[in-house]
Every structure is written in C-alpha cells, then in structure tokens.
C-alpha cells in the first residue's frame, strides 16, 4: 500500500480535445530537456485541469528542501541560483 496521498480531480486521459497541449505536456514529462511548456489560452478551456491531471499521474521526486528550482539532492547543481539564498548569502 502506498503512503502517497490520494489526489482527486479529473483523469488526464479524460480531457477531450487540446491534443497539441496534451502532447506538449507528455513530451515535457518524458524529456525535461524540452525545457518546459507555456500553457496559454482564453479563459475556460481546461488548462489548469489538464496540468493538474498530468501532475497526478507523475511519480513523486526527491528535491533539495527549500529549493525553488527543485534540485536533485543526489546531484545538486553548484550553480543553482537558489543555493545562495539557502546558504544565507
């Protein structure tokens, strides 16, 4: 049994339409080298719903505590801009 909290909401596969946005989000999840996805549209076309639904199916990852850039604790980036803030510089 998982200790992960249950995330409610709408299933990612149930969002109809917006195929290009779905593809962009999945590609970014599979290969972060894509560099991110800018989600922009008029009010109401389920942008937030789709992003939250994708986040619900992604695995949890370990990050450096307090790092706003989500650095990997096993391989922290020495050039991370948030490093100085965490060190109190």
TIVO-356451 format. One record per residue (C-alpha): residue number from 1; x, y, z. Coordinates in steps of 0.05 Angstrom, whole numbers, plus 5000, padded with zeros to 4 digits. Layout:
BEGIN
ATOM, NUM, X, Y, Z
...
//
This chain:
BEGIN
ATOM, 1, 5000, 5000, 5000
ATOM, 2, 5026, 5069, 4981
ATOM, 3, 5036, 5124, 5032
ATOM, 4, 5024, 5175, 4977
ATOM, 5, 4963, 5218, 4989
ATOM, 6, 4905, 5207, 4943
ATOM, 7, 4899, 5262, 4892
ATOM, 8, 4829, 5276, 4870
ATOM, 9, 4809, 5310, 4806
ATOM, 10, 4798, 5296, 4734
ATOM, 11, 4837, 5240, 4699
ATOM, 12, 4888, 5264, 4647
ATOM, 13, 4861, 5216, 4594
ATOM, 14, 4790, 5242, 4603
ATOM, 15, 4804, 5313, 4579
ATOM, 16, 4776, 5318, 4509
ATOM, 17, 4809, 5359, 4455
ATOM, 18, 4871, 5402, 4465
ATOM, 19, 4913, 5347, 4432
ATOM, 20, 4973, 5393, 4420
ATOM, 21, 4975, 5415, 4493
ATOM, 22, 4969, 5343, 4516
ATOM, 23, 5027, 5322, 4471
ATOM, 24, 5070, 5381, 4495
ATOM, 25, 5058, 5364, 4568
ATOM, 26, 5073, 5290, 4558
ATOM, 27, 5136, 5305, 4518
ATOM, 28, 5160, 5352, 4572
ATOM, 29, 5146, 5300, 4626
ATOM, 30, 5184, 5246, 4588
ATOM, 31, 5242, 5291, 4568
ATOM, 32, 5254, 5352, 4612
ATOM, 33, 5306, 5373, 4560
ATOM, 34, 5246, 5401, 4522
ATOM, 35, 5253, 5460, 4570
ATOM, 36, 5181, 5469, 4593
ATOM, 37, 5113, 5484, 4565
ATOM, 38, 5079, 5552, 4564
ATOM, 39, 5004, 5540, 4570
ATOM, 40, 4964, 5598, 4544
ATOM, 41, 4892, 5604, 4522
ATOM, 42, 4829, 5643, 4534
ATOM, 43, 4792, 5633, 4599
ATOM, 44, 4757, 5567, 4607
ATOM, 45, 4788, 5514, 4562
ATOM, 46, 4812, 5469, 4620
ATOM, 47, 4885, 5490, 4621
ATOM, 48, 4892, 5481, 4696
ATOM, 49, 4851, 5417, 4696
ATOM, 50, 4898, 5385, 4646
ATOM, 51, 4962, 5406, 4682
ATOM, 52, 4935, 5382, 4749
ATOM, 53, 4912, 5317, 4719
ATOM, 54, 4981, 5304, 4689
ATOM, 55, 5014, 5321, 4756
ATOM, 56, 4970, 5269, 4789
ATOM, 57, 4998, 5213, 4746
ATOM, 58, 5072, 5233, 4751
ATOM, 59, 5115, 5200, 4805
ATOM, 60, 5138, 5239, 4865
ATOM, 61, 5211, 5261, 4862
ATOM, 62, 5261, 5278, 4916
ATOM, 63, 5284, 5351, 4915
ATOM, 64, 5330, 5393, 4957
ATOM, 65, 5289, 5421, 5014
ATOM, 66, 5271, 5494, 5003
ATOM, 67, 5299, 5497, 4932
ATOM, 68, 5251, 5534, 4887
ATOM, 69, 5286, 5502, 4827
ATOM, 70, 5274, 5430, 4852
ATOM, 71, 5347, 5410, 4850
ATOM, 72, 5363, 5336, 4856
ATOM, 73, 5391, 5320, 4926
ATOM, 74, 5434, 5265, 4896
ATOM, 75, 5466, 5313, 4847
ATOM, 76, 5455, 5385, 4870
ATOM, 77, 5473, 5439, 4819
ATOM, 78, 5531, 5481, 4847
ATOM, 79, 5508, 5539, 4802
ATOM, 80, 5435, 5538, 4826
ATOM, 81, 5412, 5610, 4838
ATOM, 82, 5373, 5586, 4898
ATOM, 83, 5436, 5557, 4931
ATOM, 84, 5460, 5625, 4956
ATOM, 85, 5391, 5640, 4985
ATOM, 86, 5390, 5573, 5022
ATOM, 87, 5461, 5585, 5048
ATOM, 88, 5441, 5653, 5075
ATOM, 89, 5488, 5693, 5030
//
